[in-house]
Amino acid sequence: MPANGQRRSSRTARLVRTLAATGTGAAVLAVPLLGATTASAATPATVHTAASFGYPNNLDGWIRASLAVMAQKGIPGSYNGIHRNVIRESSGNPRAINLWDSNAKKGIPSKGLLQVIDPTFRAYHVNGTSWDIYDPIANITAACNYAAKRYGSIDNVHGAY
């Protein structure tokens, strides 16, 4: 039988996963409330939003905010390259999910504006953006980071990638 601390840790992790899966955003709040220490509950890192860059919360603002993060991190890409791929992949819907392709059949559907799968999102996530794959700036920036490593830039992507 696991020690009491291990059991609580398991319950905490399960609760956080459940809250995160429901999309309530409460998972972020649950961690400090469920036994986080002062050090681990320190000031969270700044997560960039369109508003934090002074852009509107729409496709134009998401692309411009992503480009600002990309410029800070040295990730190549242009407004036109991102826009072209977003329109092809999701028609600009940040909650788009593909439930029918080969990735979906393997249990890892493509999600978000640039239709990124979870493992790729995690591998190419860019610090300073949300860990939510549906967050427009996080999705665009991770996808552009992946495209830069694989194709040199999102500008070189003209089909499913």
Order of alpha helices (4+ residues) and beta strands (2+ residues): alpha-alpha-alpha-alpha-beta-alpha-beta-alpha-alpha
